[in-house]
Amino acid sequence: MIVAPDEQARHDLLIQCLKEIKHSLSKTDLKRLAKMTENYSGSDLTQLAKEAALAPLRELTTDQVNR
């Protein structure tokens, strides 16, 4: 059985996943997110970061995308 990363490891993984992505999360936000994602795997955290990065694109209308 693979053990889920602890809070510090999740925090470090989130920082690593978000380092290339422009975001407005503060250090406090990242710490809170690490705490809230208990039992998430490294893969789960990577997917979470990818989904969050794509969220603004999903809010665009077809007209905005086609410009």
C-alpha positions, 0 to 999 in steps of 0.5 A, a space after each residue: 500500500 502506498 501511503 499518502 504524502 503528509 501535509 508538508 509533502 503536499 505543500 511542497 508538491 503544490 508549490 512544485 506543481 504551481 511554479 510554472 503557473 501564474 496564480 494569486 495564492 498566498 503562502 497562507 493559501 498554500 498552507 491551507 490547501 495542503 491541510 485541506 487535501 489530506 489523503 490526496 496522492 501526488 497524482 491527485 495534487 498534480 491533477 488538481 493544479 492542472 484543473 485549477 490552471 484551466 478553469 479560467 479558460 473554461 469560463 471563456 465564451 466561444 466568441 472570446 476563444 475565436 478572437 
